[in-house]
């Protein structure tokens, strides 16, 4: 009987999702808390909108730059470790052979079973270094475009998230009414975002949605109450 071929499907955009989560979670929470705090202290939507837009711009730049520097640091770390591994394979092949044998032994291979693998690596130094980078150091070669992609993804996600709590203040002239709609829109967005994030990260989506909404709500409530008390 013919059978359909087995096709494995894996999610391969974990770094992009991570950047979106970083940017969106802060973008929804920080401007939301700022707008809520200002709503408790002043009654002018124009000031809230201007302050909110300024915060979104500054936050997006700071977050994007942070993502860029983190990705650049990963790339530089990988290059440094690879250079060291290349030197060791060339200058200390005996020690490197032992490291390969030890790693293979941890997977249940005997010395005799490891010998042809080690010999094959010695004939292909580049493959040997590739293997050691992954299985000894646990490092994958970073995408050379990763730094710029990370910066734009995080910054764009921050802006997208930040505009959600600010949109009611842009559309409505009465700050207290805008505040209510901002709370509703942002808590709903946080819940949806938390649900989607949970689906991608393997966490229970419902629990992730509730937790994300609660954390964002508590941050905004704290900002609002502090501003109200001080004013």
N, C-alpha and C positions, 0 to 999 in steps of 0.2 A: 504493500500500500504506500503510495507516495506521501511524503510528509512535507510540510512547509519548512523552509530553512529557518534555523534559529538565528534571530537577529537580536543582538544586545543593544539596548538603548541606554546611553549614559548622558547625564547632564554635564555639558562641557563649558558652561559659562559662569562658573562659581565666582570668579574674580569680578566679573561685571556685576553680578547680583550683589556681591559684598559691597562694591562701591555704591550701588544704588541704595542699599540698606543704610550705609553710613550717611550718605547725603540726604536721603529722604527722611530718615528718623530725626536727624538734627534740624532739617529744614521745617518739618512739621512742628517740632517741639519748641525750639528757641524763639522764632518769631511769634508763635502762639502765646508763649509766656510773656514776651515783651508787650504784645498788643493787649493782653489781659491786664498786665500791670499798669500800662498807661491808661487803660479804661478806668481803672480804679482811682487814678490820680487826677486826670484831666477830662474835659468834656468837649474836646475838639477833634473831630475825625481827621482833619487835615494834618495835625501834628502827629497823630498816630500813624497815618499812612506814610508820611515823610520819614519818620523814625523807623517804621517797619521796612520800607524800601531800602533805607540806608543800611539797616542791619542785614537784610538779605544779601545786598551787594557785598558787604564786608565779610559776612559769613561764607558766602560762596567762594570768594577769592581765597580766604584763609583755609577753608576745607579743601578746595581744589589744589592749592599749593602744598598742603599737607599730604594729599594723595600722591602728588607728583614726586615729592621728596622721598616718600616711603618707597615708591616703586623704583626710583633711581638708586636708593640705598640697597634694595634687594638685588638689582642688576650688578651694582658694584661689588656687593658681597659675593655673588655667584662668580663673577670674573676673578676675584681674588682667590677664592677657594679652588677654582678650576686651575689657575696658574700654579698654586701650591701642589695640587694633585698631579699635574703634568710633570712638575719637577721631581716629585717622589717616584712616579712610575719610571722616569728616566734615570734617576740617581740611586734609588733604593728599591730595585725590582724585587729583591728577596723579601723585604718587609711587606711590600704590596701583595706579593703572591700569598703570603701568610694571611693577610687581611682578607683576601678573596676567599681562601680556604675556610677561614673562620666564619665568614658570612654565609657561605654555602652550607657549612656544617650546622648553622642555626636553622637551616631549612631541611635538615635531615640527610644531606649528601655526605658520603664518606670521602676520605682523601683520594681513593682510587677513582671515584666518580667525578671528583672535582678536577683531577689532573688534566683531562682533555679540554675542559672549559678554560682553565688557566692558560694552557698552551695556546688556545685560540685567541685569548686576550693578548698574549705576548706578541702574537703576529699582527694584531691590530691595536696599537697603542691608543688611538683616538677612541675606539669602542670601549677599551679598558677604562679610560678616564670617564667616559660617559656613564658606564656602569657603576663605577665607584662614586661618582657624584650623586647618583640616585640611591644606591643601596647602602653606601657607607655613611654619606652625609645627609641623605634625604632631601637633596636639592634638585629642583627642576629648572631647566634653563628658562629665564624670564623672556617674555615677548619683548622685542626691542621697542615696540610701539606702546608698551604697557604704561609708561609714565604719563604720556600725553593723554591716552585714553582714560586713565584713572582720574586725572585732573579734571577733564571735561565731564566725565560721567558723574563724579561726586558733586562738582559745582552745579551742573545742570539739574541734578536731583534735588540739591538744596534749594535752588530757585523755585523749582516746581512745587516742592513741599511748602516752602515759605509763603508762596502766593495764596495758598488755600485759606489760612487763617486771616490773611490780610484782605482778601477779596471783598468780604462784606463791608469793610470800612471804606473801600474804594467805591462801592456801589451805593451805599446808604449814607445819609447825612447825619442821622441821629446815632451817636456813639453807643448808647446803651442797647439800642435795637441791633446795631451792627455787632456788638459784643455777643449777644445771644446767638445770632446766626453764625458768628465765628466759632463759638463753642460747639454748636451743633455740627457744622461742616467739618471742623478739625477732628472732633472725637470720632465722627463717622469715617473720615479719611484715615485716622490712626488705626481704627478697628480693621478697615479693609486692608491697609498696608500690613498690619500685623498678621492678618489671616494669610495673605499672599506670602509674606516672609516665612511664616511657619510652614507653608506648603513646600517652599524651596529648601528650607534648612532641615526638614525632617521633624520639627517640633509640631505638637498637636495644633492645627490651625486655629481652632476655637480658643484654646488657652493663650496662644500667642496674640490673637486679636484683643482679648480682654486685657492681657498684661500691658500691651503697647498703649491701648487707650487709657488705662488707669495711670500709667507713668506720665503720659503727656498731660492728662487732666490734673494730676497732682502738681506738676510743675506750674501750670497756668494758674491753678487755684492759689498756690503759695505766692506767686508774683502779684496776683490781684489783691490778695488780703494784705500783703505787706505794703503795697502802694496805697491801698485804702486807709490803712492804719496810719501811715506816715503823713498822708495828705490831710 
